Every structure is written in structure tokens, then in C-alpha cells.
Amino acid sequence: MEQRHIRYLLSSLVALVAIQMQASAQQLPHMVVCITVDQLRSDYLTELEPMMSQGGFKRMLQEGKVYPSVRFPLTPIDGASATTSIYTSAYPEMHGVEGRSVYLRSKNKVQPTLWDESVHGVYTRERLSPRAIQVNTLADRLKEASSGSALVYSVGINAEEAMAGAGVLADGCFWLDDRVAAWSTSSFYPSMPQYLDRYNKSDDGPNRRLISGTMRWSPLRSYADQAVGYSSWHKNFTKYYQGHEAAAYKRSALANEEVTTLALQLIRQGGYEYRKAPSLLSVSYSAAPHGSGELEVEDADTYLRLDRNLEQIFQALEEKIGLKNCLISLSGTGYTSYEVPKPQIGAKLARQLSIKRATALLNMYISALHGAGSWIEQVQDGRLYLNGKLAEAKKIALRNLQEEVALFLRQVEGIGSATSAHEILTSNALNRQQRALRRSIHHKHLADVYWSLTPGWYLEEIAEHPSLQRATTTAIASPFVLMGAGVDPKRFDFPVQEATDIVRAISWVLRIRPPNAAI
């Protein structure tokens, strides 16, 4: 009888231990690290994987759940609109960030999308805040779910991506200023921690190094040429960045390393290890190409430096938190944008469009239909704004005027597409490009007609249309990888097909509701 009682106690203890082990395996991650890399390409990762270390990209690809081709069905698209779409689980038609800049019809000027006169910049002249993001983000949801106890920091090369990762409720948001390359923030957020402030002012900070002329980018090592390839990897290069070249420095691989430096300080000194609620660190990098070719030596070096940056972050997480206690995501932005040299006059494919001449002809055409007047208010980066007051005075329905303008533009050689705002918002028979356009625009910034160049054509008035210069943007296979926190790559089957699924998958692992505009 006594032996039976002992056996019962032992079996109960064994069952209790099993339950505790099972409960431990289901614990929430202590820390979430969301890494976005603007213009990251799955095919480049595949090509360069043999040259990578075991601890960076390769570790994520081998240990994580890999989605090799996530779609970003937007047009136009840039790092700001794509990254905000990731963190909000919504597209610009909902979250409001169509791109880095926006044309203000009421003021007839272009300004940063995140411009906010009610705040002031810290180590920057720009007055920026996340108020333009119309919905909440993953960071905001973590703060809400934890009643404010989650720690949230975001760091990136550009303000737009950093604020997308930070949301409204973050404890800090930092980016490199466009003019002086200092680490900057906004008075919208809590003050910069002292250890970051000291670093920013020190000789090691990016601003001081840029002023001193010590910023130099050379390949990490010698790269042997591929047996078959599109460009030469054995060539050497050295690029120097002086005090007035902050913008150029931000486009270099050195900017990613500076982002890593700040991310490491936040991991080691931010206090993540003391938080009981899952906390978030958002890190935004760039893998934008440095030429018009395919995977040139600068691009290869950028990817291999990023590989080293990821390894450094993983090592710091292991030391401070324990990598098994972290959920780490990696995502691209679904596109690549590269500069195409303008053909010389007389070249066989020198195709140029003067939008000024096209607009003048358009105004003459509308004047012939409805009477003389200045019918075109502004043409800006693929958007055309009509004189609504004149149309109202002449009692012409704006939707009819939009359709007439779109029809005219579609007949202009060099213009690939032209669609009226009314058609975009109301038609149920849109083609794929028009549906992407609908997702990409917000009603607050609505133009009357949206137009695009035929691929291979160039605008004569380049300076007046910065987003339509000679940059060609194309969709590419963009990866998403989720690693750690019990995510078994063989069993994890949350469907991730589009950008809006990324944070939904992360929210599922965290067992919180996704952002409020998740679709």
C-alpha cells in the first residue's frame, strides 16, 4: 500500500515536471527584433550565400522559417511606403504614407510626408513625427497589450523607416540626419538616452567622423570573379565622404554599420533584459544598388557587410538576452530601384518626353472643349492636379474633366498609363497596375489624374520630378524570415504571401491582436 502511494507520488511529480516543461516551451519571447532591409533581394542572398559566415544571413536561412518571395503590390513604392506597410499590416490607402514626400495642394509645395510643425528636431532641423501614420503599428500594439511596460526602440538610416518601426508610443526613435549625418530624433518621442547622446557628440559619432573626413568605404576583402557573371568583383574601390556629403554617406554600406552600432548599444544598455513583457527593437537597413548593373562589387560588399552586422546583433542578443528567448524577423521591401544612364542625344534609344510641352498641349485641348483658362494647376511626379475652381465656375463635373485629361494623356507618346482619380476610387474593373495604384494612394493626398512613363523613356524636366528622374523601379523576389522563440521551420505554417501578412505572423507568435488596420 505504501509502495503504491510512493509510486503515485512519483508519477504525479513526473507529470508535473512534464507540464512545467511544456509550459516553459510555450513562453512568449522576451524580445522581438524586427529587421527590415530596403531592396533586399532573395536571388542576391542565394548567389552570395557561399561567401557568408555561419552566423548572419546563413543562420537565419538555415534555422528560420523562410518565405522567399513576399509580394508588395504597390505602385509607386519606396522604402517609406513599403516599411510602413510592413509594420501596420496595411497599405497606404489606409496608413497614409505614400512615400517619403507629398505634394500639398493647398500650399503648392512638396514636403516630407512626416513633417509636423508642432514638434522640433533633436540634432536635426527637420520637424518630423509619426502623426501622418493614420493607423497603429506593431510597436503600438505591443505597448497596448502590455499596458505600456514593453520597451520599444527603433533605429534606421532614414526617419520614415525608423518611425514606421517605432509607431506613436515608442520609448525612442533614431535616424541619421540628411544634412550632417548625426543621430537624430524628434521631440515627439522621449529624450535620447544619455549614453546615446554622449556617443553622438563624441569623436566616434558619425557627424564628427564625417567632418574629419575619416569616412572611407573600401571592400571588406578581395572578391574573386565568378566563372559566369554580369560584373567584375575583383576591382577595388575606395569612396571617401566629407562633411557636406551626408546624403551620399547614407547611401553607402557604412550607414548600415552605423545603424548596427546604435542597435548594439540599445541591446546592451537599453534595459531590455529587465522587462517582463515582450519588448521590441526595430532595425532598418538598406541594400539599395549602387549602379545600373546587376550585383556589382559595391552591392556584393554591402550584402557581406550586412551579413557581418546581423552576426554582431545575434551575438549581442545571445550575451544579453539569450537568442532562444528572442523572436527575430528579417524582411525586404519588395522592389529594387536603380539609376539608368540617360542616353546621349542621337542614340538609337534616346526617348525623351517633355511634360511641359505635353501639359501645354493638354491645356489647349481642354480650352478648346470648355473655354480658355489655366486648367492645369500642377504636374508633380506622376500626378496631375486640375483647377477645380475653374471647373466649378464653368459648371463642369470634375469627374468628366478627369476622364478627358486621362484620355488625352494616354495618347501622348512616352506616357505609359493615365488613370483618373474617379476611376481609381470607384471602378470595379481595374487592371493589376490600377489596383496597385489604388492601394498606394490615400484620400488626403488625392490627385486628379495619375500617369506614368513608358519604360525606357525619360523626362526632359528631371529636376522638377525627382521621383521620376532616371530611376527605374521593378518588383523583385523579397524574402521574409522568422527565427527563434520556438518557431519550427518545418511546422510553422502561418500563411505569408504579401507585405501585410508579415506583422500578422509576428503578432500570432506574440499572441496579440495585429495592428488595427490589418487586412
C-alpha positions as CSV (number, residue, x, y, z in Angstrom):
1,M,0.0,0.0,0.0
2,E,2.8,2.4,1.0
3,Q,4.8,1.5,-2.2
4,R,1.7,2.2,-4.3
5,H,1.4,5.6,-2.6
6,I,5.0,6.3,-3.3
7,R,4.6,5.3,-7.0
8,Y,1.6,7.6,-7.3
9,L,3.6,10.5,-5.9
10,L,6.5,9.8,-8.2
11,S,4.2,9.6,-11.2
12,S,2.5,12.8,-10.2
13,L,5.8,14.6,-9.9
14,V,6.9,13.3,-13.3
15,A,3.6,14.6,-14.8
16,L,4.1,18.0,-13.1
17,V,7.6,18.3,-14.4
18,A,6.3,17.5,-17.9
19,I,3.6,20.1,-17.6
20,Q,6.1,22.7,-16.4
21,M,8.5,21.8,-19.3
22,Q,5.6,22.1,-21.8
23,A,4.6,25.5,-20.3
24,S,8.2,26.7,-20.5
25,A,8.3,25.8,-24.2
26,Q,5.3,27.9,-24.8
27,Q,6.5,31.0,-23.1
28,L,6.4,34.3,-25.1
29,P,9.6,35.6,-26.5
30,H,11.4,38.0,-24.1
31,M,12.4,40.3,-27.0
32,V,11.4,40.8,-30.6
33,V,13.9,42.1,-33.1
34,C,12.4,43.2,-36.4
35,I,14.9,43.8,-39.2
36,T,13.9,45.4,-42.5
37,V,16.4,45.8,-45.4
38,D,15.2,48.2,-48.1
39,Q,15.5,46.5,-51.5
40,L,16.8,43.2,-50.1
41,R,16.8,40.5,-52.9
42,S,16.3,36.8,-52.4
43,D,18.3,36.0,-55.5
44,Y,21.3,38.0,-54.3
45,L,21.2,36.2,-51.0
46,T,21.3,32.9,-52.9
47,E,24.2,33.9,-55.0
48,L,26.3,35.3,-52.1
49,E,25.4,32.6,-49.5
50,P,28.7,30.6,-50.1
51,M,30.7,33.8,-49.2
52,M,28.7,34.4,-46.0
53,S,29.5,33.5,-42.4
54,Q,27.6,30.9,-40.5
55,G,26.2,33.5,-38.0
56,G,24.4,36.0,-40.1
57,F,22.1,35.6,-43.1
58,K,23.0,32.0,-43.4
59,R,22.0,31.3,-39.9
60,M,18.5,32.8,-40.5
61,L,18.1,31.0,-43.7
62,Q,19.0,27.6,-42.2
63,E,17.3,28.0,-38.8
64,G,14.3,30.1,-39.6
65,K,11.1,29.8,-41.5
66,V,11.8,31.2,-44.9
67,Y,9.3,32.8,-47.2
68,P,11.4,33.6,-50.3
69,S,9.0,35.8,-52.3
70,V,6.7,38.1,-50.4
71,R,4.7,40.5,-52.6
72,F,4.4,44.3,-52.2
73,P,1.6,45.1,-54.7
74,L,2.1,48.9,-54.7
75,T,2.9,51.5,-57.4
76,P,4.8,53.7,-56.9
77,I,6.7,52.2,-54.0
78,D,9.7,53.2,-51.9
79,G,11.3,52.4,-48.6
80,A,8.9,54.6,-46.6
81,S,5.6,53.2,-48.1
82,A,6.9,49.6,-48.0
83,T,8.2,49.6,-44.5
84,T,5.1,51.4,-43.1
85,S,3.0,48.7,-44.9
86,I,5.0,46.0,-43.1
87,Y,4.6,47.5,-39.6
88,T,0.9,48.5,-39.9
89,S,-0.3,45.4,-41.8
90,A,-2.0,47.8,-44.2
91,Y,-1.3,49.6,-47.4
92,P,-1.0,53.4,-48.0
93,E,-4.7,53.7,-48.8
94,M,-5.2,53.0,-45.1
95,H,-1.9,54.0,-43.3
96,G,-1.4,57.3,-45.3
97,V,2.3,57.1,-46.1
98,E,2.5,57.1,-49.9
99,G,6.2,57.9,-49.9
100,R,9.0,60.0,-48.4
101,S,7.5,63.2,-49.7
102,V,4.0,64.5,-50.5
103,Y,2.7,67.4,-52.6
104,L,0.5,69.7,-50.6
105,R,-2.1,71.1,-53.0
106,S,-3.3,73.8,-50.6
107,K,0.3,75.2,-50.3
108,N,1.5,74.3,-53.7
109,K,4.7,72.7,-52.4
110,V,6.4,69.4,-51.7
111,Q,7.4,68.5,-48.2
112,P,8.3,65.4,-46.2
113,T,5.3,63.2,-45.6
114,L,6.1,63.1,-41.8
115,W,6.5,66.9,-41.5
116,D,4.9,68.2,-38.3
117,E,5.2,71.9,-37.3
118,S,4.1,71.1,-33.7
119,V,7.4,69.3,-32.9
120,H,11.1,70.2,-33.2
121,G,14.0,68.1,-34.3
122,V,16.8,66.9,-32.0
123,Y,20.2,67.1,-33.8
124,T,18.2,67.9,-37.0
125,R,16.4,70.9,-38.5
126,E,13.6,68.7,-39.7
127,R,10.4,68.7,-37.7
128,L,9.1,65.2,-38.0
129,S,6.7,62.9,-36.2
130,P,4.7,59.7,-36.8
131,R,1.3,61.6,-36.8
132,A,1.0,61.1,-40.5
133,I,0.7,57.3,-40.0
134,Q,-3.0,57.1,-39.8
135,V,-3.2,53.7,-38.0
136,N,-1.3,51.9,-35.3
137,T,1.8,49.7,-35.7
138,L,3.2,46.6,-34.2
139,A,5.1,48.7,-31.7
140,D,1.8,50.4,-30.6
141,R,0.1,47.1,-30.3
142,L,2.9,45.7,-28.0
143,K,2.6,48.9,-25.9
144,E,-1.2,48.5,-25.6
145,A,-1.0,44.8,-24.9
146,S,1.5,45.3,-22.1
147,S,-0.2,48.4,-20.6
148,G,2.9,50.3,-21.5
149,S,5.5,48.1,-19.9
150,A,7.0,46.8,-23.2
151,L,10.3,48.6,-24.1
152,V,10.3,49.8,-27.7
153,Y,13.2,51.4,-29.6
154,S,13.6,51.9,-33.3
155,V,16.7,52.8,-35.3
156,G,17.2,53.3,-39.0
157,I,19.0,55.1,-41.8
158,N,16.0,57.2,-42.6
159,A,13.3,58.8,-40.4
160,E,10.4,57.3,-42.4
161,E,11.5,53.7,-41.8
162,A,12.6,54.4,-38.2
163,M,9.2,55.9,-37.3
164,A,7.3,53.1,-39.0
165,G,9.1,50.7,-36.6
166,A,8.6,53.0,-33.6
167,G,5.0,54.0,-34.1
168,V,3.5,56.5,-31.7
169,L,4.2,55.0,-28.3
170,A,7.9,54.1,-28.6
171,D,10.5,54.9,-26.0
172,G,12.9,56.2,-28.6
173,C,13.3,56.5,-32.4
174,F,16.6,57.4,-34.0
175,W,17.8,58.0,-37.6
176,L,20.7,59.7,-39.4
177,D,20.1,63.3,-40.4
178,D,20.3,64.0,-44.1
179,R,22.5,67.1,-43.8
180,V,25.0,66.3,-41.1
181,A,24.6,62.5,-40.5
182,A,24.2,63.0,-36.7
183,W,21.9,60.6,-34.9
184,S,18.6,62.5,-34.7
185,T,15.2,62.2,-33.1
186,S,12.1,64.2,-32.6
187,S,10.6,66.0,-29.6
188,F,7.6,63.8,-30.2
189,Y,9.5,61.0,-28.5
190,P,11.1,60.8,-25.1
191,S,14.6,62.3,-24.9
192,M,17.6,60.5,-26.3
193,P,19.3,58.3,-23.6
194,Q,22.5,59.8,-22.2
195,Y,24.7,57.0,-23.4
196,L,23.5,57.6,-27.0
197,D,23.7,61.4,-26.6
198,R,27.4,61.0,-25.4
199,Y,28.2,58.8,-28.4
200,N,26.5,61.2,-30.8
201,K,28.7,64.1,-29.6
202,S,31.9,62.1,-29.4
203,D,34.7,61.8,-32.0
204,D,33.4,58.3,-32.7
205,G,29.9,59.6,-33.6
206,P,29.0,59.7,-37.4
207,N,28.9,63.5,-37.6
208,R,32.4,64.1,-36.2
209,R,33.8,61.3,-38.4
210,L,32.2,62.8,-41.4
211,I,33.5,66.3,-40.6
212,S,37.0,64.9,-40.0
213,G,37.0,63.2,-43.4
214,T,37.7,59.8,-42.0
215,M,34.7,58.1,-43.5
216,R,36.0,55.7,-46.1
217,W,34.4,52.7,-47.8
218,S,36.6,50.0,-49.3
219,P,35.7,46.3,-49.8
220,L,35.9,44.1,-46.8
221,R,38.3,41.8,-48.7
222,S,39.3,40.8,-52.2
223,Y,36.5,39.2,-54.1
224,A,37.3,36.7,-56.9
225,D,35.3,37.0,-60.0
226,Q,32.6,34.4,-60.7
227,A,33.0,31.9,-63.5
228,V,29.9,33.4,-65.1
229,G,28.7,36.9,-64.0
230,Y,27.4,40.3,-65.1
231,S,30.1,42.4,-63.5
232,S,33.6,42.3,-62.2
233,W,34.1,41.6,-58.5
234,H,37.9,41.7,-58.5
235,K,38.1,45.5,-59.0
236,N,39.0,47.6,-56.0
237,F,37.3,50.8,-54.9
238,T,37.6,53.5,-52.3
239,K,35.0,56.1,-51.6
240,Y,35.6,59.0,-49.2
241,Y,32.8,61.0,-47.6
242,Q,33.4,64.6,-46.4
243,G,31.3,66.8,-44.1
244,H,29.0,68.0,-46.9
245,E,28.3,64.5,-48.2
246,A,25.9,63.2,-45.6
247,A,23.3,62.1,-48.2
248,A,26.0,60.1,-50.1
249,Y,27.3,58.6,-46.9
250,K,23.7,57.5,-46.0
251,R,23.5,55.6,-49.3
252,S,26.8,53.7,-48.6
253,A,27.2,50.4,-46.8
254,L,28.9,52.4,-43.9
255,A,25.4,53.7,-42.9
256,N,24.3,50.1,-42.2
257,E,27.3,49.7,-40.0
258,E,26.4,52.9,-38.1
259,V,22.8,51.6,-37.6
260,T,24.3,48.4,-36.2
261,T,26.5,50.4,-33.8
262,L,23.4,52.1,-32.3
263,A,21.4,48.9,-32.3
264,L,24.1,47.2,-30.3
265,Q,24.2,50.0,-27.7
266,L,20.4,49.7,-27.3
267,I,20.7,45.9,-26.8
268,R,23.5,46.2,-24.3
269,Q,22.4,49.4,-22.4
270,G,18.7,49.9,-23.2
271,G,17.5,47.7,-20.3
272,Y,15.7,45.0,-22.4
273,E,16.8,42.2,-20.1
274,Y,14.8,43.8,-17.2
275,R,11.4,43.9,-18.9
276,K,8.9,41.2,-18.2
277,A,6.7,42.0,-21.1
278,P,7.9,41.1,-24.7
279,S,9.7,44.2,-26.0
280,L,10.7,45.3,-29.4
281,L,13.8,46.6,-31.3
282,S,13.2,47.7,-34.9
283,V,16.3,48.0,-37.1
284,S,16.1,49.4,-40.7
285,Y,18.9,48.8,-43.1
286,S,19.3,49.4,-46.9
287,A,20.6,47.2,-49.7
288,A,19.9,49.7,-52.5
289,P,22.0,49.0,-55.6
290,H,25.0,51.3,-56.3
291,G,24.9,51.2,-60.1
292,S,22.8,50.3,-63.0
293,G,24.3,46.8,-63.4
294,E,23.5,43.5,-61.6
295,L,25.2,42.8,-58.3
296,E,28.3,45.0,-58.8
297,V,31.2,44.8,-56.4
298,E,29.7,47.5,-54.2
299,D,26.5,45.6,-53.9
300,A,28.3,42.4,-53.0
301,D,30.2,44.2,-50.3
302,T,27.0,45.7,-49.0
303,Y,25.4,42.3,-48.6
304,L,28.5,40.8,-46.9
305,R,28.8,43.7,-44.6
306,L,25.1,43.3,-43.7
307,D,25.9,39.6,-43.0
308,R,28.5,40.7,-40.5
309,N,26.1,43.2,-39.0
310,L,23.5,40.5,-38.4
311,E,26.1,38.3,-36.8
312,Q,27.1,41.1,-34.4
313,I,23.5,41.7,-33.4
314,F,22.8,37.9,-32.8
315,Q,26.0,37.7,-30.7
316,A,24.9,40.7,-28.5
317,L,21.4,39.2,-28.1
318,E,22.9,35.8,-27.1
319,E,25.1,37.6,-24.5
320,K,22.4,39.8,-23.1
321,I,19.0,38.0,-23.5
322,G,19.8,34.6,-24.9
323,L,19.0,34.0,-28.5
324,K,16.4,31.3,-27.7
325,N,14.4,33.9,-25.9
326,C,14.2,36.2,-28.9
327,L,12.0,36.3,-31.9
328,I,13.8,37.7,-34.9
329,S,12.3,38.7,-38.3
330,L,14.0,39.7,-41.5
331,S,12.2,41.3,-44.4
332,G,12.8,43.1,-47.6
333,T,10.6,45.7,-49.2
334,G,9.6,44.1,-52.5
335,Y,11.3,46.3,-55.0
336,T,14.6,47.5,-56.4
337,S,15.3,50.9,-57.8
338,Y,18.3,51.7,-59.9
339,E,19.7,54.6,-61.9
340,V,19.7,54.2,-65.6
341,P,22.1,56.5,-67.5
342,K,20.4,58.9,-69.8
343,P,21.1,58.1,-73.5
344,Q,23.2,60.6,-75.4
345,I,21.4,62.7,-78.0
346,G,21.3,60.8,-81.2
347,A,21.5,57.4,-79.5
348,K,19.3,54.7,-81.0
349,L,17.1,54.5,-77.9
350,A,17.1,58.2,-76.8
351,R,13.4,58.5,-76.0
352,Q,12.5,61.7,-74.1
353,L,9.2,63.3,-73.1
354,S,8.8,67.0,-72.3
355,I,6.0,67.0,-69.8
356,K,5.8,70.8,-70.1
357,R,5.0,70.6,-73.8
358,A,2.6,67.8,-73.2
359,T,0.8,69.8,-70.5
360,A,0.7,72.9,-72.7
361,L,-1.0,70.8,-75.5
362,L,-3.4,69.3,-72.9
363,N,-4.4,72.8,-71.7
364,M,-5.1,73.9,-75.3
365,Y,-7.2,70.7,-75.8
366,I,-9.3,71.3,-72.6
367,S,-9.6,75.0,-73.6
368,A,-11.0,74.0,-77.0
369,L,-13.6,71.8,-75.2
370,H,-14.6,74.1,-72.4
371,G,-13.2,77.6,-73.0
372,A,-9.9,79.3,-72.4
373,G,-8.3,79.1,-69.0
374,S,-5.5,77.7,-66.9
375,W,-6.9,74.2,-66.5
376,I,-3.8,72.5,-65.2
377,E,-2.9,73.5,-61.7
378,Q,0.2,71.4,-61.1
379,V,2.0,68.3,-62.6
380,Q,4.1,66.6,-60.0
381,D,5.9,63.2,-60.0
382,G,3.3,61.2,-62.0
383,R,0.3,63.2,-60.6
384,L,-1.7,65.9,-62.3
385,Y,-3.8,68.4,-60.4
386,L,-6.7,70.3,-62.2
387,N,-8.1,73.7,-61.5
388,G,-11.2,72.7,-59.6
389,K,-12.4,76.2,-59.0
390,L,-12.3,76.9,-62.8
391,A,-14.2,73.7,-63.5
392,E,-16.8,74.6,-60.8
393,A,-17.2,78.1,-62.3
394,K,-17.8,76.7,-65.7
395,K,-20.2,74.1,-64.2
396,I,-18.1,71.1,-65.5
397,A,-18.2,67.9,-63.5
398,L,-14.7,67.2,-62.1
399,R,-15.0,63.5,-62.8
400,N,-15.7,64.2,-66.5
401,L,-12.8,66.6,-66.7
402,Q,-10.5,64.0,-65.1
403,E,-11.6,61.4,-67.7
404,E,-11.0,63.8,-70.6
405,V,-7.5,64.6,-69.3
406,A,-6.7,60.9,-68.8
407,L,-7.8,60.0,-72.3
408,F,-5.6,62.7,-73.8
409,L,-2.5,61.7,-71.8
410,R,-2.9,58.1,-72.8
411,Q,-2.4,59.2,-76.4
412,V,0.8,61.1,-75.7
413,E,3.9,59.1,-76.9
414,G,6.0,58.3,-73.9
415,I,3.2,58.1,-71.3
416,G,2.5,54.5,-70.5
417,S,-0.7,54.9,-68.4
418,A,-3.0,57.6,-67.3
419,T,-5.9,57.0,-64.9
420,S,-8.4,59.4,-63.4
421,A,-8.9,59.5,-59.6
422,H,-12.6,58.8,-60.1
423,E,-11.9,55.6,-61.9
424,I,-9.3,54.5,-59.4
425,L,-11.7,55.0,-56.5
426,T,-14.9,53.7,-58.0
427,S,-14.3,51.2,-60.8
428,N,-14.6,47.5,-60.2
429,A,-12.8,46.7,-63.5
430,L,-9.3,47.9,-62.7
431,N,-6.3,46.1,-64.2
432,R,-3.5,44.9,-61.9
433,Q,-1.5,48.1,-62.1
434,Q,-4.5,50.2,-61.4
435,R,-5.4,48.1,-58.4
436,A,-1.8,48.5,-57.1
437,L,-2.2,52.3,-57.6
438,R,-5.5,52.3,-55.6
439,R,-3.7,50.6,-52.6
440,S,-0.8,53.1,-52.9
441,I,-2.8,56.4,-52.5
442,H,-4.5,58.0,-49.6
443,H,-7.6,60.2,-50.0
444,K,-5.9,63.0,-48.1
445,H,-3.4,63.5,-50.9
446,L,-5.6,62.6,-53.9
447,A,-4.6,64.0,-57.3
448,D,-7.0,64.2,-60.3
449,V,-5.0,62.1,-62.8
450,Y,-2.2,59.6,-62.2
451,W,0.2,59.0,-65.1
452,S,3.4,57.1,-65.6
453,L,6.2,57.0,-68.2
454,T,6.6,54.2,-70.6
455,P,9.6,52.1,-69.5
456,G,12.7,53.3,-71.4
457,W,11.5,56.9,-71.7
458,Y,13.0,59.8,-69.8
459,L,11.7,63.2,-68.8
460,E,13.4,66.3,-70.1
461,E,12.5,68.2,-66.9
462,I,14.3,65.9,-64.5
463,A,14.8,68.3,-61.6
464,E,11.0,69.1,-61.4
465,H,10.1,65.4,-61.0
466,P,12.5,63.9,-58.5
467,S,10.6,60.6,-58.2
468,L,10.6,60.1,-62.0
469,Q,14.2,61.0,-62.7
470,R,16.1,58.2,-64.3
471,A,15.3,55.7,-61.6
472,T,13.7,52.5,-62.7
473,T,11.7,50.6,-60.0
474,T,10.8,47.0,-60.5
475,A,9.3,44.3,-58.3
476,I,11.7,41.6,-57.1
477,A,11.6,38.4,-55.0
478,S,11.6,39.8,-51.5
479,P,12.3,37.5,-48.5
480,F,10.8,37.2,-45.1
481,V,12.4,35.0,-42.5
482,L,11.2,34.3,-38.9
483,M,13.6,32.7,-36.4
484,G,13.6,31.8,-32.8
485,A,11.0,31.8,-30.0
486,G,10.0,28.2,-30.8
487,V,9.3,28.9,-34.5
488,D,9.9,25.4,-36.0
489,P,10.5,26.0,-39.8
490,K,9.0,22.6,-40.6
491,R,5.8,23.1,-38.6
492,F,5.3,26.8,-38.7
493,D,2.7,27.3,-41.4
494,F,1.2,30.8,-40.9
495,P,0.5,32.0,-44.5
496,V,2.7,34.9,-45.5
497,Q,2.2,36.0,-49.1
498,E,2.0,39.8,-49.0
499,A,3.6,42.6,-47.0
500,T,0.6,42.9,-44.8
501,D,1.0,39.3,-43.6
502,I,4.4,39.9,-42.1
503,V,3.4,41.5,-38.8
504,R,0.2,39.4,-38.7
505,A,2.6,36.4,-38.4
506,I,4.7,38.1,-35.8
507,S,1.5,39.0,-33.8
508,W,0.4,35.4,-34.0
509,V,3.6,34.3,-32.3
510,L,3.3,37.0,-29.7
511,R,-0.4,36.1,-29.2
512,I,-1.6,39.7,-29.6
513,R,-4.0,41.2,-32.0
514,P,-2.4,42.6,-35.1
515,P,-2.4,46.4,-35.7
516,N,-5.9,47.9,-36.0
517,A,-5.9,48.2,-39.8
518,A,-4.6,44.7,-40.5
519,I,-6.2,43.2,-43.6
